[in-house]
Amino acid sequence: MDFDNETIKFNMFEMMRYPVDTETCFRMSTTGSIAQKYFELMKDDVLETVISQGIGVNKEGNFQALEEISITHIDKILEQCNALQGEEITGERNFVLPKTSSEKQLPSVVQAPQLDLKPLPSHLMYVFLGKDETLPIIISSKLTSVQEEKVVELVRNYIKAIGWSSTDIRGTSPTLCVHRIHLEEGAKPVRIPQRRLNPPMMEVVKKEVIKLLDNGIIYPISDSKWVSTVHVVPKKSGITVVENEENELVPQRTVTGHRVCIDYRPLNNATRKDHFPLSFID
C-alpha cells in the first residue's frame, strides 16, 4: 500500500490469533494418547472389536482372548508409570493465577461505579452527570450557574468518551485486529525477576492485575520468554504550597495514591519500529 509517497507492506501470515479462552490452562500428558489407544478395546461387543481392530491372533497364529490382551498391556503400562514416580519432572512450572471475578463488569454509563472522591482545592468543584451523585467530573468553581449548565450539557453529549473505570476503555476489538511486536535481528529475550514489594504495595499490584484480567486487557501467558518488572509508583496530584521545617512556603506535589506500571525498556530497545504504534493505556 502506498501512502504519502511511502510503500508499506503487510504480511498476513504474521498476524497473531486472539486467544479464544484466556482462562484455560493446558498441559500435555501421555495419558491422553494411552486412553485414546485403548478406548476402542473396551467395547462391550468383543466380536466387533476383533473384526474392526484386527486383533486376537498372536505371532504363533493361536487365538488370544481380548481380555488377556487388554490386561497384559495395561499391567505393563502401570509398571512403567510406577517406575516414574520417583523421578523429577523437569520443565514443569507451578504457577497460581489470581482469581478473576465471574461477574462481567458493565460500562459506567450503564452501572455507575462507587468512587472515593478526594477533597479538592477551593478553585475546583465536583459536578455529577449521573443520578444519586454518580459519574463525577471536575470543573472550575468560579463558573456561573449558566456556564456550569452549558459545560454539563456539553459533557453529557459526549459521555461515552469519558472513562471512570477500565471497562470504559474503547478500542479496536482484538478479534478484528491485533498488533504484533516484531523484534530486531539478533534480539535475545530478557527475563527480569520481580523485585520484592512490601505487603501494601503487593495489594496494590494484585488489585490492578485482577482488574485488568476482568476487563480482558491482559491474559496469562505461562511460557513467555519476555518478563518485565512491575513497578509501583506514587500518583501525584497538582502542586500544593506547604510549610517546611524552617517555616518556609515551598511548592510540593502531594501523593494521592499509587499506580502500577511495567518496565518495558528492554523490550522497546529490541522492538522493530513500525508505522502503527500502539496508544498508551493509563
N, C-alpha and C positions, 0 to 999 in steps of 0.2 A: 504494500500500500504506500502510495506517495502522498506526503503531507508537508507543505511548506518547503518544497524542494528537497525533501529528505525521504529516503526509502526506508520503510520499516517492515521487517519480515516477521511473520507469525508462524510458529511451528505447533500445529495442533497435536502432535504426538508428545509434546512436553507438558500438556495440560495435566493437572493433578485432580483426581476424583475426590469429591467431598465424601467423607465417611457417612455411610447410611445410618449406623448406630454407634454413637460416641460413648455409650455407657456399657459396652460389652467388652470383656477381656477374653481373648482367645489363647489357648495353649495347645501345642502339638503333643500328641501322645501316641504310643504304639497300640494302645488298647482298642482304638477305633478300627485300625486295619485288621486286628485279630478278630474283633467282633463281626466285622463285615465278612471275613473269610469263612467263618464257621456259622454264619447266620443261616445259610441255605442248608446246612447239615442238620439243623434242628427241627425240620418239618415233621408233622405228625405222620404223613404218608411216606413210609420208608421206600416203597417201590418207586414213587415219583422222584424222590431224591436220587436214587441209584441210577435211574434212566437219564435224568437231566444232567447230573454231575459226572456220570461215568466212573463211579467208584464202586467198590465192593469186591474187587478181584485183586489179589496180591500178586507178587512177582512170580510165584510158582503156579499161578493160574487157578488157585483154590479160592472159593468164595469166602469172604470175611465179613462178619456181621458189622452193620453200620454202627451199633452201639460200641463195639470194641474199638473201631477206628476213632470215634469221637473221644472216648475216654482216654485212650492211649495218647492221642495228640494233646489233649487238654492237660494230662498229667505232666507231659514234657514241658509245656508252656508254664505251668505252675512252678516246676522245679527251676526253670530259668529265671522267673520273676523273683522267687525267694532268694536266689543267689545274688541278686542285685540290691537287696535291701540294705546291706552294709556299705555299699559304695556311695560315694558322694557325687551328686549330680552337679556338674559344672554348667555354668551359663544360665542357671535358673535364678531369677530375681524375684524377691518378695517385696511387693510394694502395696501400700494401702491408699486407696483413693478416698478423698473426702466425700462424705455422703451429701448428695445433692437433694434439693427439695423436689418432691414428686409433684407439687402443685405448679402449674405453669403461671408465670407472672404476667400480668396484663399491663398494657401501657398506662402511663399516669393519667391520661385523659379519661380512660375507662374506669380505672381504680386508682384513686389518688393515694400516694404513699404518705405515711406519717413521718414528717421531717422534724428534726430537732433544730429549731430556729435559735440562732445566737443573737445576742444584743448588737445593735447597730449604732454607729456614731449618730450624732444629732442631725447631721445634714442628709441622712438616708432614712428610709422607712420601707416597711413591707406592705405590699398590696396583693390580695388573694384573687386568683382567677376562678377558683372552684368554690363549691359550697362548703359550709362549715369551716371556713378559713383553711382551705387546701390550695395547692398549686401556687405557692408564693413567688413573687418577683420583687426585686428591689428597685425603687425609684427615688428620685430626689424629694426630700420633704419640703422643699421651697416652692413646689409647683402649686398653682391654684387648683381649685376643685374642677374647673373646666379643663385645664391642661391634664389633670390626673385622669379624668374620664376619657379624654382622647387617647392618652397613652394606653390605658387598659383596653379600650376598644380596638386599637391597632394591634396590640399583642394577642388578643383573643382571635383575631382573624388569622394569625399565623401560629396558633398554639401548638400545632403538631411539630413545629420546627424547634421547639424548646424542650430540653430534656431535664427531668427531675430525677431520673434513675437510669441505670444502664439498659433497662428494657426499652427506653425511648430512642436508643441509637438506631438511626436509619442508614441503610446502605444497600449495596447490591447483594442479592441472595447468593450464598456460596454454591447453590445448585446451578446457578446460571453462569457465574464466572468466578474463578479462583486464581489469585495471584501466586505464582510460583517463584521462589528465590533461586536464581542461578548463580553459582559460585565461580570465582575466578579460577583459571587453570593452576593446578598445584595447590589449591587451598586444602588445608587439613582441618578436620573437626576439632572443636575446642570444648572440653567439658570442665566448667568452673564449679568447684564444690561450693555448696551453700555455707555462708558464714553463720555462726551461732547467733541466735537472737534471744533477747530476754523474753519472759512469758508475755508481757503486754504487747510487744511487737509481734510475737507469734500469733496472737489472737487477731491482730490487725490483718496479717497476711492470710490467715485462714478464712476470715470473713470475705476478703476481697476475692480469693480464689474460688470459693463456693458461689459467690455472686456471679463471677464470670462464667463458671460452669453452667449455672442455671440458665443463663441467657444465651448459651451457645457460642460465646465469643471465643472460648478456648475449649480444647478437648484433650484428654490424656493421651500421651504417646510414651509407651513404656520403653521403647528401644531407640529413642532419639540419640543421634551421635552428637548433637549440639545441646549443651545445657548451660543456660545463662543464670547468673545470680540475681535473686530477688532482693531489692533494697527497700527499706522503709525510710522515707524522708519526711521531714516536718512540712506541714501545709501552712503556709504563712498568708496572713491577710494583708491589708493595707498598712501604711506607715502610721504609727501612733507615737506621740511625744510623751516620754516618761522621764521620771527623775532618776538619776544615777546615785551612786554612793556619795558623791560630792554635791548633791542637791542641784545638779545642772540638768536642764531640759535637753534631752537628746532624742533624735528620731530613732525608732526601733520597729521592726516588723514582729508583731505578736504571732505566736504559734497557736493556731486554732484546731489543729488535728494532725493526722499523719496520712500519707498516701503511699501506695505501693508502685514501684517502678522496676523495670528489668534492665540489666546492663547488657545491651545488645552491641556494644562497641566491637568485640571480636568478630561477631557475625557481620556487622556492617563493613568492616575492613576487608572481609573475604567475599562480599557480595558484588556481583557484576551489575553495574548500574544500567538501568533501562529507562525507557521513555514514559513509563507508567508507574510512578512511585505510589506507595500506599499512604493514605492520610493518617494522621496521628489520632489515637483514641485516648482521651484524657478526661 
